Amino acid sequence: MNLRGTNHQIVKQRNRLLILKLIYERGSITRQEIARITTLTPATVTNITGELLEEGFIRELPAYEEKTGVGRKAIPLVINSSSAYVIAIDVGPKIIRIALSGLVGHLSNVESYNYEPREPEKLISILCEKVSSLIEGRRILGIGMGVPVS
């Protein structure tokens, strides 16, 4: 029997990830739609999206409809693809590929480098130099590396 409880921070983190995933999958979505789909309260959605806006992970688009009744305009939210990045590294038998990916998965700064497998120091040197140049001035969330097993 599992007797572990869930604390407030874990619930908040899960709700935050749920909202980010929904915005990513839909491309753009309003706070009202997020609340309806997730069954989170409008206040919770407003609080979490406010934090995500402040941190730069999402941004607002201009309202897409004229408001005629009471209440706020429906403002679409989208992922701010250039707010943070992931570095992707693919180490092949003789070539290493390094790229930068924004939050919506578009690759940029894609470069390939040859290396001699019998000289691992050179591989490490290339990796350190290129990753350092990609990190500079950017918010990096992580680095993923694929390495062949032989």
TORMAR-588533 format. One record per atom (N, C-alpha, C): residue number from 1; residue in three letters; atom name; y, z, x. Coordinates in nm, 3 decimals, m for minus. Layout:
<nodes>
NODE, NUM, ALA, CA, Y, Z, X .
...
</nodes>
This chain:
<nodes>
NODE, 1, MET, N, m0.118, 0.000, 0.085 .
NODE, 1, MET, CA, 0.000, 0.000, 0.000 .
NODE, 1, MET, C, 0.124, 0.000, 0.089 .
NODE, 2, ASN, N, 0.218, m0.090, 0.061 .
NODE, 2, ASN, CA, 0.343, m0.101, 0.137 .
NODE, 2, ASN, C, 0.447, m0.007, 0.077 .
NODE, 3, LEU, N, 0.488, 0.091, 0.153 .
NODE, 3, LEU, CA, 0.586, 0.188, 0.105 .
NODE, 3, LEU, C, 0.723, 0.170, 0.168 .
NODE, 4, ARG, N, 0.748, 0.053, 0.224 .
NODE, 4, ARG, CA, 0.876, 0.028, 0.289 .
NODE, 4, ARG, C, 0.980, m0.017, 0.188 .
NODE, 5, GLY, N, 1.096, 0.042, 0.197 .
NODE, 5, GLY, CA, 1.207, 0.002, 0.112 .
NODE, 5, GLY, C, 1.288, m0.107, 0.180 .
NODE, 6, THR, N, 1.384, m0.160, 0.109 .
NODE, 6, THR, CA, 1.473, m0.262, 0.163 .
NODE, 6, THR, C, 1.613, m0.206, 0.162 .
NODE, 7, ASN, N, 1.679, m0.207, 0.276 .
NODE, 7, ASN, CA, 1.814, m0.151, 0.279 .
NODE, 7, ASN, C, 1.917, m0.256, 0.241 .
NODE, 8, HIS, N, 2.037, m0.211, 0.218 .
NODE, 8, HIS, CA, 2.147, m0.295, 0.171 .
NODE, 8, HIS, C, 2.176, m0.411, 0.267 .
NODE, 9, GLN, N, 2.171, m0.386, 0.396 .
NODE, 9, GLN, CA, 2.201, m0.491, 0.495 .
NODE, 9, GLN, C, 2.100, m0.604, 0.489 .
NODE, 10, ILE, N, 1.972, m0.572, 0.470 .
NODE, 10, ILE, CA, 1.869, m0.675, 0.461 .
NODE, 10, ILE, C, 1.890, m0.759, 0.336 .
NODE, 11, VAL, N, 1.920, m0.696, 0.224 .
NODE, 11, VAL, CA, 1.945, m0.769, 0.099 .
NODE, 11, VAL, C, 2.066, m0.859, 0.115 .
NODE, 12, LYS, N, 2.171, m0.807, 0.175 .
NODE, 12, LYS, CA, 2.292, m0.886, 0.195 .
NODE, 12, LYS, C, 2.264, m1.006, 0.285 .
NODE, 13, GLN, N, 2.189, m0.986, 0.391 .
NODE, 13, GLN, CA, 2.155, m1.096, 0.483 .
NODE, 13, GLN, C, 2.072, m1.203, 0.413 .
NODE, 14, ARG, N, 1.977, m1.161, 0.331 .
NODE, 14, ARG, CA, 1.895, m1.257, 0.257 .
NODE, 14, ARG, C, 1.979, m1.337, 0.158 .
NODE, 15, ASN, N, 2.071, m1.268, 0.088 .
NODE, 15, ASN, CA, 2.158, m1.337, m0.006 .
NODE, 15, ASN, C, 2.251, m1.434, 0.065 .
NODE, 16, ARG, N, 2.298, m1.394, 0.181 .
NODE, 16, ARG, CA, 2.385, m1.479, 0.262 .
NODE, 16, ARG, C, 2.311, m1.608, 0.304 .
NODE, 17, LEU, N, 2.189, m1.592, 0.351 .
NODE, 17, LEU, CA, 2.107, m1.707, 0.390 .
NODE, 17, LEU, C, 2.074, m1.795, 0.270 .
NODE, 18, LEU, N, 2.049, m1.733, 0.156 .
NODE, 18, LEU, CA, 2.022, m1.807, 0.033 .
NODE, 18, LEU, C, 2.142, m1.894, m0.005 .
NODE, 19, ILE, N, 2.262, m1.838, 0.002 .
NODE, 19, ILE, CA, 2.384, m1.911, m0.033 .
NODE, 19, ILE, C, 2.407, m2.024, 0.067 .
NODE, 20, LEU, N, 2.394, m1.996, 0.196 .
NODE, 20, LEU, CA, 2.411, m2.101, 0.297 .
NODE, 20, LEU, C, 2.311, m2.215, 0.276 .
NODE, 21, LYS, N, 2.187, m2.181, 0.248 .
NODE, 21, LYS, CA, 2.084, m2.283, 0.227 .
NODE, 21, LYS, C, 2.118, m2.368, 0.105 .
NODE, 22, LEU, N, 2.165, m2.305, 0.000 .
NODE, 22, LEU, CA, 2.199, m2.378, m0.122 .
NODE, 22, LEU, C, 2.317, m2.472, m0.098 .
NODE, 23, ILE, N, 2.418, m2.426, m0.026 .
NODE, 23, ILE, CA, 2.533, m2.512, 0.005 .
NODE, 23, ILE, C, 2.487, m2.629, 0.092 .
NODE, 24, TYR, N, 2.403, m2.601, 0.190 .
NODE, 24, TYR, CA, 2.350, m2.707, 0.277 .
NODE, 24, TYR, C, 2.271, m2.810, 0.197 .
NODE, 25, GLU, N, 2.180, m2.764, 0.113 .
NODE, 25, GLU, CA, 2.094, m2.854, 0.037 .
NODE, 25, GLU, C, 2.171, m2.937, m0.066 .
NODE, 26, ARG, N, 2.271, m2.880, m0.129 .
NODE, 26, ARG, CA, 2.347, m2.950, m0.232 .
NODE, 26, ARG, C, 2.458, m3.037, m0.174 .
NODE, 27, GLY, N, 2.498, m3.013, m0.051 .
NODE, 27, GLY, CA, 2.608, m3.089, 0.007 .
NODE, 27, GLY, C, 2.742, m3.027, m0.029 .
NODE, 28, SER, N, 2.766, m3.006, m0.156 .
NODE, 28, SER, CA, 2.882, m2.929, m0.203 .
NODE, 28, SER, C, 2.843, m2.864, m0.334 .
NODE, 29, ILE, N, 2.895, m2.744, m0.354 .
NODE, 29, ILE, CA, 2.861, m2.667, m0.473 .
NODE, 29, ILE, C, 2.970, m2.562, m0.495 .
NODE, 30, THR, N, 2.997, m2.530, m0.620 .
NODE, 30, THR, CA, 3.100, m2.431, m0.650 .
NODE, 30, THR, C, 3.039, m2.290, m0.652 .
NODE, 31, ARG, N, 3.125, m2.192, m0.645 .
NODE, 31, ARG, CA, 3.080, m2.053, m0.653 .
NODE, 31, ARG, C, 3.009, m2.026, m0.786 .
NODE, 32, GLN, N, 3.063, m2.084, m0.893 .
NODE, 32, GLN, CA, 3.004, m2.064, m1.026 .
NODE, 32, GLN, C, 2.862, m2.120, m1.030 .
NODE, 33, GLU, N, 2.842, m2.236, m0.972 .
NODE, 33, GLU, CA, 2.707, m2.296, m0.969 .
NODE, 33, GLU, C, 2.613, m2.211, m0.884 .
NODE, 34, ILE, N, 2.664, m2.159, m0.773 .
NODE, 34, ILE, CA, 2.581, m2.073, m0.687 .
NODE, 34, ILE, C, 2.535, m1.951, m0.765 .
NODE, 35, ALA, N, 2.628, m1.888, m0.837 .
NODE, 35, ALA, CA, 2.593, m1.768, m0.916 .
NODE, 35, ALA, C, 2.490, m1.801, m1.024 .
NODE, 36, ARG, N, 2.508, m1.914, m1.091 .
NODE, 36, ARG, CA, 2.415, m1.953, m1.197 .
NODE, 36, ARG, C, 2.275, m1.981, m1.140 .
NODE, 37, ILE, N, 2.267, m2.055, m1.031 .
NODE, 37, ILE, CA, 2.137, m2.093, m0.973 .
NODE, 37, ILE, C, 2.065, m1.974, m0.911 .
NODE, 38, THR, N, 2.139, m1.889, m0.841 .
NODE, 38, THR, CA, 2.076, m1.778, m0.768 .
NODE, 38, THR, C, 2.060, m1.652, m0.852 .
NODE, 39, THR, N, 2.127, m1.645, m0.964 .
NODE, 39, THR, CA, 2.137, m1.526, m1.050 .
NODE, 39, THR, C, 2.204, m1.408, m0.979 .
NODE, 40, LEU, N, 2.277, m1.436, m0.872 .
NODE, 40, LEU, CA, 2.361, m1.334, m0.811 .
NODE, 40, LEU, C, 2.486, m1.318, m0.896 .
NODE, 41, THR, N, 2.548, m1.201, m0.892 .
NODE, 41, THR, CA, 2.670, m1.182, m0.970 .
NODE, 41, THR, C, 2.783, m1.265, m0.909 .
NODE, 42, PRO, N, 2.877, m1.307, m0.993 .
NODE, 42, PRO, CA, 2.993, m1.380, m0.939 .
NODE, 42, PRO, C, 3.066, m1.303, m0.829 .
NODE, 43, ALA, N, 3.074, m1.172, m0.843 .
NODE, 43, ALA, CA, 3.141, m1.090, m0.741 .
NODE, 43, ALA, C, 3.066, m1.096, m0.608 .
NODE, 44, THR, N, 2.934, m1.089, m0.613 .
NODE, 44, THR, CA, 2.854, m1.098, m0.490 .
NODE, 44, THR, C, 2.873, m1.234, m0.424 .
NODE, 45, VAL, N, 2.869, m1.340, m0.503 .
NODE, 45, VAL, CA, 2.888, m1.476, m0.449 .
NODE, 45, VAL, C, 3.027, m1.488, m0.387 .
NODE, 46, THR, N, 3.129, m1.436, m0.455 .
NODE, 46, THR, CA, 3.266, m1.441, m0.403 .
NODE, 46, THR, C, 3.277, m1.364, m0.272 .
NODE, 47, ASN, N, 3.219, m1.247, m0.265 .
NODE, 47, ASN, CA, 3.224, m1.166, m0.142 .
NODE, 47, ASN, C, 3.155, m1.237, m0.025 .
NODE, 48, ILE, N, 3.035, m1.287, m0.049 .
NODE, 48, ILE, CA, 2.960, m1.352, 0.059 .
NODE, 48, ILE, C, 3.026, m1.482, 0.102 .
NODE, 49, THR, N, 3.069, m1.563, 0.006 .
NODE, 49, THR, CA, 3.135, m1.689, 0.044 .
NODE, 49, THR, C, 3.269, m1.662, 0.112 .
NODE, 50, GLY, N, 3.335, m1.554, 0.075 .
NODE, 50, GLY, CA, 3.459, m1.515, 0.144 .
NODE, 50, GLY, C, 3.434, m1.485, 0.290 .
NODE, 51, GLU, N, 3.326, m1.413, 0.318 .
NODE, 51, GLU, CA, 3.290, m1.383, 0.457 .
NODE, 51, GLU, C, 3.255, m1.511, 0.533 .
NODE, 52, LEU, N, 3.178, m1.599, 0.469 .
NODE, 52, LEU, CA, 3.138, m1.724, 0.533 .
NODE, 52, LEU, C, 3.259, m1.814, 0.559 .
NODE, 53, LEU, N, 3.357, m1.813, 0.469 .
NODE, 53, LEU, CA, 3.481, m1.888, 0.491 .
NODE, 53, LEU, C, 3.559, m1.830, 0.608 .
NODE, 54, GLU, N, 3.570, m1.698, 0.611 .
NODE, 54, GLU, CA, 3.643, m1.630, 0.718 .
NODE, 54, GLU, C, 3.579, m1.656, 0.854 .
NODE, 55, GLU, N, 3.446, m1.661, 0.858 .
NODE, 55, GLU, CA, 3.374, m1.686, 0.983 .
NODE, 55, GLU, C, 3.371, m1.834, 1.019 .
NODE, 56, GLY, N, 3.413, m1.920, 0.925 .
NODE, 56, GLY, CA, 3.420, m2.062, 0.952 .
NODE, 56, GLY, C, 3.293, m2.141, 0.927 .
NODE, 57, PHE, N, 3.189, m2.077, 0.874 .
NODE, 57, PHE, CA, 3.062, m2.147, 0.851 .
NODE, 57, PHE, C, 3.069, m2.243, 0.732 .
NODE, 58, ILE, N, 3.156, m2.214, 0.636 .
NODE, 58, ILE, CA, 3.175, m2.304, 0.523 .
NODE, 58, ILE, C, 3.325, m2.329, 0.507 .
NODE, 59, ARG, N, 3.358, m2.430, 0.427 .
NODE, 59, ARG, CA, 3.498, m2.458, 0.397 .
NODE, 59, ARG, C, 3.509, m2.504, 0.253 .
NODE, 60, GLU, N, 3.629, m2.495, 0.200 .
NODE, 60, GLU, CA, 3.655, m2.538, 0.064 .
NODE, 60, GLU, C, 3.706, m2.682, 0.063 .
NODE, 61, LEU, N, 3.665, m2.754, m0.039 .
NODE, 61, LEU, CA, 3.717, m2.888, m0.065 .
NODE, 61, LEU, C, 3.821, m2.877, m0.176 .
NODE, 62, PRO, N, 3.905, m2.977, m0.193 .
NODE, 62, PRO, CA, 3.998, m2.974, m0.306 .
NODE, 62, PRO, C, 3.921, m2.968, m0.438 .
NODE, 63, ALA, N, 3.976, m2.898, m0.536 .
NODE, 63, ALA, CA, 3.911, m2.890, m0.668 .
NODE, 63, ALA, C, 3.893, m3.030, m0.723 .
NODE, 64, TYR, N, 3.777, m3.057, m0.782 .
NODE, 64, TYR, CA, 3.747, m3.191, m0.828 .
NODE, 64, TYR, C, 3.769, m3.212, m0.977 .
NODE, 65, GLU, N, 3.822, m3.111, m1.045 .
NODE, 65, GLU, CA, 3.848, m3.128, m1.187 .
NODE, 65, GLU, C, 3.978, m3.060, m1.224 .
NODE, 66, GLU, N, 4.045, m3.113, m1.323 .
NODE, 66, GLU, CA, 4.166, m3.050, m1.374 .
NODE, 66, GLU, C, 4.126, m2.930, m1.458 .
NODE, 67, LYS, N, 4.192, m2.820, m1.435 .
NODE, 67, LYS, CA, 4.161, m2.699, m1.511 .
NODE, 67, LYS, C, 4.248, m2.698, m1.635 .
NODE, 68, THR, N, 4.186, m2.691, m1.751 .
NODE, 68, THR, CA, 4.261, m2.691, m1.876 .
NODE, 68, THR, C, 4.249, m2.558, m1.948 .
NODE, 69, GLY, N, 4.146, m2.484, m1.923 .
NODE, 69, GLY, CA, 4.125, m2.357, m1.992 .
NODE, 69, GLY, C, 4.162, m2.239, m1.904 .
NODE, 70, VAL, N, 4.109, m2.125, m1.939 .
NODE, 70, VAL, CA, 4.135, m2.004, m1.861 .
NODE, 70, VAL, C, 4.041, m1.998, m1.742 .
NODE, 71, GLY, N, 4.075, m1.915, m1.647 .
NODE, 71, GLY, CA, 3.991, m1.898, m1.529 .
NODE, 71, GLY, C, 4.038, m1.982, m1.413 .
NODE, 72, ARG, N, 3.964, m1.970, m1.304 .
NODE, 72, ARG, CA, 3.999, m2.041, m1.181 .
NODE, 72, ARG, C, 3.944, m2.183, m1.182 .
NODE, 73, LYS, N, 4.006, m2.267, m1.100 .
NODE, 73, LYS, CA, 3.954, m2.402, m1.081 .
NODE, 73, LYS, C, 3.821, m2.394, m1.006 .
NODE, 74, ALA, N, 3.733, m2.487, m1.035 .
NODE, 74, ALA, CA, 3.605, m2.494, m0.966 .
NODE, 74, ALA, C, 3.629, m2.560, m0.830 .
NODE, 75, ILE, N, 3.616, m2.481, m0.724 .
NODE, 75, ILE, CA, 3.641, m2.531, m0.589 .
NODE, 75, ILE, C, 3.507, m2.549, m0.518 .
NODE, 76, PRO, N, 3.475, m2.673, m0.480 .
NODE, 76, PRO, CA, 3.348, m2.696, m0.410 .
NODE, 76, PRO, C, 3.350, m2.639, m0.269 .
NODE, 77, LEU, N, 3.236, m2.590, m0.227 .
NODE, 77, LEU, CA, 3.216, m2.537, m0.092 .
NODE, 77, LEU, C, 3.120, m2.630, m0.018 .
NODE, 78, VAL, N, 3.146, m2.650, 0.110 .
NODE, 78, VAL, CA, 3.059, m2.732, 0.194 .
NODE, 78, VAL, C, 3.037, m2.660, 0.327 .
NODE, 79, ILE, N, 2.930, m2.698, 0.396 .
NODE, 79, ILE, CA, 2.904, m2.647, 0.530 .
NODE, 79, ILE, C, 3.009, m2.704, 0.624 .
NODE, 80, ASN, N, 3.066, m2.620, 0.708 .
NODE, 80, ASN, CA, 3.159, m2.666, 0.812 .
NODE, 80, ASN, C, 3.075, m2.702, 0.934 .
NODE, 81, SER, N, 3.038, m2.828, 0.943 .
NODE, 81, SER, CA, 2.940, m2.871, 1.043 .
NODE, 81, SER, C, 2.983, m2.847, 1.187 .
NODE, 82, SER, N, 3.113, m2.838, 1.212 .
NODE, 82, SER, CA, 3.158, m2.819, 1.350 .
NODE, 82, SER, C, 3.195, m2.674, 1.381 .
NODE, 83, SER, N, 3.152, m2.581, 1.297 .
NODE, 83, SER, CA, 3.186, m2.440, 1.322 .
NODE, 83, SER, C, 3.095, m2.376, 1.425 .
NODE, 84, ALA, N, 2.975, m2.428, 1.440 .
NODE, 84, ALA, CA, 2.880, m2.374, 1.536 .
NODE, 84, ALA, C, 2.778, m2.483, 1.569 .
NODE, 85, TYR, N, 2.708, m2.462, 1.679 .
NODE, 85, TYR, CA, 2.617, m2.566, 1.729 .
NODE, 85, TYR, C, 2.486, m2.506, 1.777 .
NODE, 86, VAL, N, 2.388, m2.595, 1.788 .
NODE, 86, VAL, CA, 2.259, m2.563, 1.848 .
NODE, 86, VAL, C, 2.237, m2.665, 1.958 .
NODE, 87, ILE, N, 2.185, m2.620, 2.070 .
NODE, 87, ILE, CA, 2.153, m2.710, 2.180 .
NODE, 87, ILE, C, 2.004, m2.742, 2.172 .
NODE, 88, ALA, N, 1.971, m2.871, 2.178 .
NODE, 88, ALA, CA, 1.832, m2.915, 2.174 .
NODE, 88, ALA, C, 1.794, m2.973, 2.309 .
NODE, 89, ILE, N, 1.680, m2.930, 2.360 .
NODE, 89, ILE, CA, 1.632, m2.977, 2.490 .
NODE, 89, ILE, C, 1.488, m3.024, 2.474 .
NODE, 90, ASP, N, 1.462, m3.145, 2.522 .
NODE, 90, ASP, CA, 1.327, m3.201, 2.520 .
NODE, 90, ASP, C, 1.289, m3.234, 2.664 .
NODE, 91, VAL, N, 1.193, m3.160, 2.715 .
NODE, 91, VAL, CA, 1.148, m3.183, 2.852 .
NODE, 91, VAL, C, 1.024, m3.271, 2.846 .
NODE, 92, GLY, N, 1.037, m3.393, 2.893 .
NODE, 92, GLY, CA, 0.925, m3.485, 2.899 .
NODE, 92, GLY, C, 0.863, m3.483, 3.038 .
NODE, 93, PRO, N, 0.761, m3.565, 3.060 .
NODE, 93, PRO, CA, 0.693, m3.566, 3.190 .
NODE, 93, PRO, C, 0.785, m3.600, 3.308 .
NODE, 94, LYS, N, 0.886, m3.687, 3.285 .
NODE, 94, LYS, CA, 0.977, m3.724, 3.394 .
NODE, 94, LYS, C, 1.122, m3.732, 3.348 .
NODE, 95, ILE, N, 1.146, m3.715, 3.219 .
NODE, 95, ILE, CA, 1.280, m3.725, 3.164 .
NODE, 95, ILE, C, 1.309, m3.602, 3.080 .
NODE, 96, ILE, N, 1.429, m3.552, 3.094 .
NODE, 96, ILE, CA, 1.475, m3.442, 3.009 .
NODE, 96, ILE, C, 1.588, m3.496, 2.922 .
NODE, 97, ARG, N, 1.584, m3.464, 2.793 .
NODE, 97, ARG, CA, 1.689, m3.504, 2.700 .
NODE, 97, ARG, C, 1.756, m3.378, 2.648 .
NODE, 98, ILE, N, 1.888, m3.383, 2.644 .
NODE, 98, ILE, CA, 1.966, m3.270, 2.597 .
NODE, 98, ILE, C, 2.065, m3.322, 2.493 .
NODE, 99, ALA, N, 2.079, m3.249, 2.383 .
NODE, 99, ALA, CA, 2.172, m3.290, 2.278 .
NODE, 99, ALA, C, 2.235, m3.167, 2.213 .
NODE, 100, LEU, N, 2.343, m3.191, 2.146 .
NODE, 100, LEU, CA, 2.414, m3.089, 2.071 .
NODE, 100, LEU, C, 2.401, m3.124, 1.923 .
NODE, 101, SER, N, 2.375, m3.025, 1.839 .
NODE, 101, SER, CA, 2.364, m3.049, 1.696 .
NODE, 101, SER, C, 2.457, m2.955, 1.622 .
NODE, 102, GLY, N, 2.536, m3.012, 1.529 .
NODE, 102, GLY, CA, 2.618, m2.930, 1.441 .
NODE, 102, GLY, C, 2.531, m2.867, 1.334 .
NODE, 103, LEU, N, 2.592, m2.793, 1.244 .
NODE, 103, LEU, CA, 2.516, m2.719, 1.144 .
NODE, 103, LEU, C, 2.446, m2.807, 1.040 .
NODE, 104, VAL, N, 2.488, m2.932, 1.027 .
NODE, 104, VAL, CA, 2.419, m3.019, 0.931 .
NODE, 104, VAL, C, 2.321, m3.114, 1.000 .
NODE, 105, GLY, N, 2.297, m3.094, 1.130 .
NODE, 105, GLY, CA, 2.192, m3.167, 1.200 .
NODE, 105, GLY, C, 2.231, m3.297, 1.266 .
NODE, 106, HIS, N, 2.358, m3.330, 1.270 .
NODE, 106, HIS, CA, 2.399, m3.453, 1.338 .
NODE, 106, HIS, C, 2.403, m3.430, 1.489 .
NODE, 107, LEU, N, 2.331, m3.513, 1.562 .
NODE, 107, LEU, CA, 2.326, m3.500, 1.707 .
NODE, 107, LEU, C, 2.447, m3.566, 1.772 .
NODE, 108, SER, N, 2.494, m3.503, 1.877 .
NODE, 108, SER, CA, 2.601, m3.561, 1.958 .
NODE, 108, SER, C, 2.575, m3.521, 2.103 .
NODE, 109, ASN, N, 2.651, m3.577, 2.192 .
NODE, 109, ASN, CA, 2.637, m3.547, 2.335 .
NODE, 109, ASN, C, 2.492, m3.565, 2.382 .
NODE, 110, VAL, N, 2.424, m3.665, 2.329 .
NODE, 110, VAL, CA, 2.285, m3.689, 2.366 .
NODE, 110, VAL, C, 2.281, m3.755, 2.504 .
NODE, 111, GLU, N, 2.211, m3.691, 2.597 .
NODE, 111, GLU, CA, 2.201, m3.744, 2.732 .
NODE, 111, GLU, C, 2.059, m3.730, 2.783 .
NODE, 112, SER, N, 2.020, m3.821, 2.869 .
NODE, 112, SER, CA, 1.888, m3.818, 2.931 .
NODE, 112, SER, C, 1.904, m3.812, 3.082 .
NODE, 113, TYR, N, 1.812, m3.741, 3.146 .
NODE, 113, TYR, CA, 1.815, m3.726, 3.292 .
NODE, 113, TYR, C, 1.674, m3.740, 3.346 .
NODE, 114, ASN, N, 1.662, m3.814, 3.453 .
NODE, 114, ASN, CA, 1.533, m3.824, 3.522 .
NODE, 114, ASN, C, 1.519, m3.705, 3.617 .
NODE, 115, TYR, N, 1.396, m3.662, 3.633 .
NODE, 115, TYR, CA, 1.368, m3.557, 3.731 .
NODE, 115, TYR, C, 1.228, m3.580, 3.786 .
NODE, 116, GLU, N, 1.204, m3.522, 3.899 .
NODE, 116, GLU, CA, 1.073, m3.533, 3.965 .
NODE, 116, GLU, C, 0.993, m3.408, 3.927 .
NODE, 117, PRO, N, 0.880, m3.426, 3.858 .
NODE, 117, PRO, CA, 0.802, m3.310, 3.814 .
NODE, 117, PRO, C, 0.759, m3.216, 3.926 .
NODE, 118, ARG, N, 0.747, m3.269, 4.047 .
NODE, 118, ARG, CA, 0.704, m3.184, 4.159 .
NODE, 118, ARG, C, 0.820, m3.106, 4.219 .
NODE, 119, GLU, N, 0.939, m3.122, 4.162 .
NODE, 119, GLU, CA, 1.056, m3.049, 4.210 .
NODE, 119, GLU, C, 1.119, m2.971, 4.094 .
NODE, 120, PRO, N, 1.053, m2.863, 4.053 .
NODE, 120, PRO, CA, 1.102, m2.788, 3.936 .
NODE, 120, PRO, C, 1.242, m2.728, 3.957 .
NODE, 121, GLU, N, 1.280, m2.704, 4.082 .
NODE, 121, GLU, CA, 1.414, m2.649, 4.109 .
NODE, 121, GLU, C, 1.522, m2.744, 4.059 .
NODE, 122, LYS, N, 1.499, m2.874, 4.075 .
NODE, 122, LYS, CA, 1.597, m2.972, 4.030 .
NODE, 122, LYS, C, 1.605, m2.973, 3.877 .
NODE, 123, LEU, N, 1.491, m2.958, 3.813 .
NODE, 123, LEU, CA, 1.490, m2.951, 3.667 .
NODE, 123, LEU, C, 1.573, m2.831, 3.620 .
NODE, 124, ILE, N, 1.550, m2.717, 3.681 .
NODE, 124, ILE, CA, 1.624, m2.595, 3.646 .
NODE, 124, ILE, C, 1.773, m2.615, 3.672 .
NODE, 125, SER, N, 1.806, m2.678, 3.781 .
NODE, 125, SER, CA, 1.945, m2.704, 3.816 .
NODE, 125, SER, C, 2.012, m2.794, 3.712 .
NODE, 126, ILE, N, 1.943, m2.900, 3.672 .
NODE, 126, ILE, CA, 1.997, m2.991, 3.569 .
NODE, 126, ILE, C, 2.018, m2.915, 3.438 .
NODE, 127, LEU, N, 1.917, m2.838, 3.399 .
NODE, 127, LEU, CA, 1.927, m2.762, 3.274 .
NODE, 127, LEU, C, 2.047, m2.667, 3.276 .
NODE, 128, CYS, N, 2.060, m2.590, 3.382 .
NODE, 128, CYS, CA, 2.169, m2.493, 3.392 .
NODE, 128, CYS, C, 2.305, m2.563, 3.387 .
NODE, 129, GLU, N, 2.319, m2.668, 3.461 .
NODE, 129, GLU, CA, 2.447, m2.739, 3.467 .
NODE, 129, GLU, C, 2.484, m2.800, 3.332 .
NODE, 130, LYS, N, 2.390, m2.869, 3.269 .
NODE, 130, LYS, CA, 2.418, m2.939, 3.144 .
NODE, 130, LYS, C, 2.437, m2.842, 3.027 .
NODE, 131, VAL, N, 2.355, m2.739, 3.021 .
NODE, 131, VAL, CA, 2.369, m2.640, 2.914 .
NODE, 131, VAL, C, 2.502, m2.566, 2.929 .
NODE, 132, SER, N, 2.538, m2.532, 3.051 .
NODE, 132, SER, CA, 2.667, m2.465, 3.074 .
NODE, 132, SER, C, 2.784, m2.550, 3.026 .
NODE, 133, SER, N, 2.777, m2.680, 3.051 .
NODE, 133, SER, CA, 2.887, m2.767, 3.009 .
NODE, 133, SER, C, 2.891, m2.780, 2.857 .
NODE, 134, LEU, N, 2.776, m2.776, 2.789 .
NODE, 134, LEU, CA, 2.774, m2.784, 2.643 .
NODE, 134, LEU, C, 2.821, m2.655, 2.578 .
NODE, 135, ILE, N, 2.794, m2.543, 2.640 .
NODE, 135, ILE, CA, 2.831, m2.413, 2.585 .
NODE, 135, ILE, C, 2.983, m2.393, 2.589 .
NODE, 136, GLU, N, 3.044, m2.443, 2.693 .
NODE, 136, GLU, CA, 3.185, m2.417, 2.717 .
NODE, 136, GLU, C, 3.273, m2.454, 2.598 .
NODE, 137, GLY, N, 3.343, m2.355, 2.544 .
NODE, 137, GLY, CA, 3.437, m2.376, 2.434 .
NODE, 137, GLY, C, 3.373, m2.394, 2.297 .
NODE, 138, ARG, N, 3.244, m2.372, 2.286 .
NODE, 138, ARG, CA, 3.176, m2.389, 2.158 .
NODE, 138, ARG, C, 3.105, m2.260, 2.117 .
NODE, 139, ARG, N, 3.088, m2.244, 1.988 .
NODE, 139, ARG, CA, 3.010, m2.133, 1.934 .
NODE, 139, ARG, C, 2.866, m2.183, 1.924 .
NODE, 140, ILE, N, 2.778, m2.129, 2.008 .
NODE, 140, ILE, CA, 2.638, m2.171, 2.013 .
NODE, 140, ILE, C, 2.552, m2.068, 1.941 .
NODE, 141, LEU, N, 2.476, m2.112, 1.842 .
NODE, 141, LEU, CA, 2.388, m2.021, 1.768 .
NODE, 141, LEU, C, 2.251, m2.008, 1.831 .
NODE, 142, GLY, N, 2.210, m2.110, 1.908 .
NODE, 142, GLY, CA, 2.079, m2.102, 1.970 .
NODE, 142, GLY, C, 2.048, m2.225, 2.052 .
NODE, 143, ILE, N, 1.940, m2.214, 2.125 .
NODE, 143, ILE, CA, 1.893, m2.325, 2.207 .
NODE, 143, ILE, C, 1.744, m2.342, 2.178 .
NODE, 144, GLY, N, 1.705, m2.465, 2.145 .
NODE, 144, GLY, CA, 1.564, m2.495, 2.122 .
NODE, 144, GLY, C, 1.513, m2.587, 2.231 .
NODE, 145, MET, N, 1.395, m2.558, 2.281 .
NODE, 145, MET, CA, 1.341, m2.638, 2.391 .
NODE, 145, MET, C, 1.196, m2.673, 2.364 .
NODE, 146, GLY, N, 1.166, m2.802, 2.381 .
NODE, 146, GLY, CA, 1.029, m2.849, 2.372 .
NODE, 146, GLY, C, 0.981, m2.881, 2.513 .
NODE, 147, VAL, N, 0.866, m2.825, 2.550 .
NODE, 147, VAL, CA, 0.811, m2.845, 2.682 .
NODE, 147, VAL, C, 0.664, m2.887, 2.667 .
NODE, 148, PRO, N, 0.623, m2.995, 2.734 .
NODE, 148, PRO, CA, 0.484, m3.039, 2.720 .
NODE, 148, PRO, C, 0.388, m2.939, 2.785 .
NODE, 149, VAL, N, 0.272, m2.927, 2.727 .
NODE, 149, VAL, CA, 0.168, m2.841, 2.783 .
NODE, 149, VAL, C, 0.067, m2.933, 2.851 .
NODE, 150, SER, N, 0.038, m2.903, 2.975 .
NODE, 150, SER, CA, m0.058, m2.989, 3.045 .
NODE, 150, SER, C, m0.172, m2.908, 3.102 .
</nodes>
